[in-house]
Amino acid sequence: MASIGSDDGSTVSLNIMPMLDIFSILILFLLMNFSTDPMNHDVEDGLELPESLTLRSLDELPSISVSKTDIKVNDKSVGSISKGIVDQSMISQGALLPVFKELKKISNANKRFNDKRGEDFIHQAITIEMDKSHSFGLMKMLMKSAEQADFVKFKLMVSKEIQ
Amino acid sequence: MMAKHKKKHKMSLAQSSCELNVMPFIDIFSLLCTFLLFSAVFISIGVIEVQVPFLTNAAPSKSNDDQKKQKFLDLTLSVSTSKIELTTKWDAEEDKKDSYTFSNNAAGLKELHAKLLESKKTDPKTDKITIFIDDDVSYDNTIQILDHIKIKDLSSKKSPAKDSKENINNDEGLYPKIIFGSVIL
């Protein structure tokens, strides 16, 4: 017990055992939470993920992030969105040209890496983080851009719904 | 006199209590709590895997007569803002196909899920479904539909956990391979 002395010589004791109990339980909980998920990712600002019952955990960081106002590829802003609609100048043959250019750089880098290791080229997967209010039309344009850059498999990032 | 003095000293020693200084303990605990609270992530994040159609240069697989005789159920889903249409057809019977229409809301999705469970029982081998989604369908709605297609047991009370064999089986229970057919150049 902690105690404080007063002027008249009497001591006031503060019982800190409950506080230690709470601290120890809180720390146990936070340590377990910290260690169970190997991948930690802060969701982008201005973005709300849709909920899903999926059981697949996030295993790689998202390459494409689409918030309410911005499109980013590997944290580099490549375009802007206004009310869910992209600027027409970005669209080419149904795909988003700036997104395609950035993804093509990543794809070429991966191919060079595979060539150096003597491995065959395999179609790559890309993770997309997108705000739930956007339309499928925007998702389609992103997927077309990625498909042109040799990404045919997609991992759509969602927030896990716990029932 | 000396004996009395010693006895008094011993009694006073016995009466005084030992106190444990817990202040350093509290310091460490509070620092650790602060650090863990700031680094904790309270939103659990997952992924849903999908695919788009693509051309490949790989040689076609050699099929023997047994494989040729096997029939596969071909499933196609067309999604608009108001309705969802499921079309099922055996690949060997081009002319014969069945269509089912559901409304694009919570009740309609439940009916769709029930129908997909029926189709899975008819042909457990098929694990692929092709989806055509209209551009104006929201992403949130798309994810809800994908949940009803991929997950067999929607009423599971299990909280999401790490990938383990058991969880993979539940997740891949219905139609794990989803192909977005509308994403074609």
Contacts between the chains, C-beta under 8 A, distances in Angstrom:
chain1	res1	chain2	res2	distance
A	1	B	19	7.4
A	2	B	22	7.1
A	2	B	23	7.4
A	3	B	19	7.8
A	16	B	22	6.5
A	16	B	26	7.0
A	19	B	26	7.4
A	20	B	22	6.9
A	20	B	25	7.2
A	20	B	26	7.2
A	20	B	29	7.2
A	23	B	26	7.4
A	23	B	29	4.2
A	23	B	30	7.2
A	23	B	33	6.2
A	24	B	29	7.2
A	26	B	33	5.7
A	27	B	29	6.4
A	27	B	32	5.6
A	27	B	33	5.9
A	27	B	36	6.7
A	30	B	33	7.0
A	30	B	36	3.6
A	30	B	37	6.6
A	30	B	40	5.7
A	31	B	36	6.7
A	33	B	36	7.9
A	33	B	40	5.6
A	33	B	41	7.8
A	34	B	36	6.0
A	34	B	39	6.6
A	34	B	40	6.6
A	36	B	162	7.2
A	37	B	41	6.9
A	37	B	44	7.7
A	40	B	39	7.7
A	40	B	41	5.2
A	41	B	41	7.6
A	41	B	45	6.2
A	42	B	41	7.3
A	43	B	43	6.6
A	43	B	45	7.4
A	49	B	43	7.9
A	49	B	45	7.2
A	50	B	139	6.1
A	50	B	140	4.2
A	50	B	142	8.0
A	50	B	143	4.1
A	50	B	144	7.5
A	51	B	143	7.5
A	52	B	46	6.4
A	52	B	48	6.1
A	52	B	143	5.2
A	52	B	144	7.9
A	52	B	146	7.4
A	52	B	147	5.4
A	53	B	147	5.0
A	53	B	151	5.4
A	53	B	154	6.4
A	53	B	156	7.9
A	53	B	160	8.0
A	54	B	46	4.4
A	54	B	47	6.8
A	54	B	48	5.1
A	54	B	147	7.0
A	54	B	150	7.3
A	54	B	151	7.4
A	54	B	160	7.5
A	54	B	171	6.8
A	55	B	46	6.9
A	55	B	151	7.9
A	55	B	160	5.4
A	55	B	161	7.2
A	55	B	163	7.3
A	55	B	167	4.6
A	55	B	168	7.7
A	55	B	170	6.6
A	55	B	171	4.5
A	56	B	46	5.2
A	56	B	47	5.0
A	56	B	48	6.9
A	56	B	49	6.9
A	56	B	163	6.8
A	56	B	171	6.4
A	57	B	45	7.6
A	57	B	46	5.7
A	57	B	47	7.4
A	57	B	160	7.7
A	57	B	162	6.4
A	57	B	163	6.3
A	58	B	45	4.6
A	58	B	46	6.3
A	58	B	47	5.7
A	59	B	47	7.2
A	93	B	185	6.8
A	94	B	185	6.7
A	95	B	185	7.5
A	123	B	54	6.7
A	125	B	49	7.5
A	127	B	47	6.5
A	130	B	139	5.7
A	131	B	139	7.4
A	132	B	138	7.1
A	132	B	139	5.5
A	132	B	140	3.9
A	132	B	143	7.4
A	133	B	138	6.6
A	133	B	139	7.3
A	133	B	140	7.1
A	134	B	138	7.2
A	134	B	139	4.9
A	135	B	135	6.1
A	135	B	136	5.7
A	135	B	137	6.8
A	135	B	138	5.9
A	135	B	139	6.8
A	136	B	133	4.8
A	136	B	134	7.0
A	136	B	135	5.9
A	136	B	136	7.5
A	136	B	137	4.6
A	136	B	138	7.2
A	136	B	139	6.3
A	136	B	142	5.3
A	137	B	135	3.1
A	137	B	136	6.7
A	138	B	139	7.8
A	139	B	139	5.9
A	139	B	142	7.2
A	140	B	133	7.8
A	140	B	135	6.5
A	140	B	180	7.6
A	140	B	182	6.2
A	140	B	183	5.4
A	143	B	52	5.5
A	143	B	180	6.5
A	143	B	183	4.5
A	144	B	183	5.8
A	144	B	185	6.0
A	147	B	52	5.3
A	147	B	54	6.6
A	147	B	183	6.6
A	147	B	185	7.0
A	148	B	185	7.1
A	152	B	51	6.1
A	152	B	52	5.4
A	152	B	54	4.3
A	153	B	49	6.7
A	153	B	50	7.6
A	153	B	51	5.3
A	154	B	49	7.2
A	154	B	50	5.2
A	154	B	51	7.1
A	154	B	52	7.3
A	155	B	47	4.0
A	155	B	48	7.1
A	155	B	49	5.5
A	156	B	47	6.4
A	156	B	48	4.7
A	156	B	49	7.9
A	156	B	50	6.4
A	156	B	143	6.9
A	156	B	146	7.8
A	157	B	45	6.2
A	157	B	46	7.7
A	157	B	47	5.7
A	158	B	45	7.4
A	158	B	46	5.6
A	158	B	47	6.9
A	158	B	48	6.0
A	158	B	143	5.7
A	159	B	43	5.5
A	159	B	44	6.8
A	159	B	45	6.0
A	159	B	46	7.5
A	160	B	44	4.2
A	160	B	45	6.7
A	160	B	46	4.4
A	160	B	160	4.3
A	162	B	44	7.1
A	162	B	159	4.9
A	162	B	160	6.4
A	163	B	155	7.7
A	163	B	156	7.0
A	163	B	157	6.0
A	163	B	159	7.7
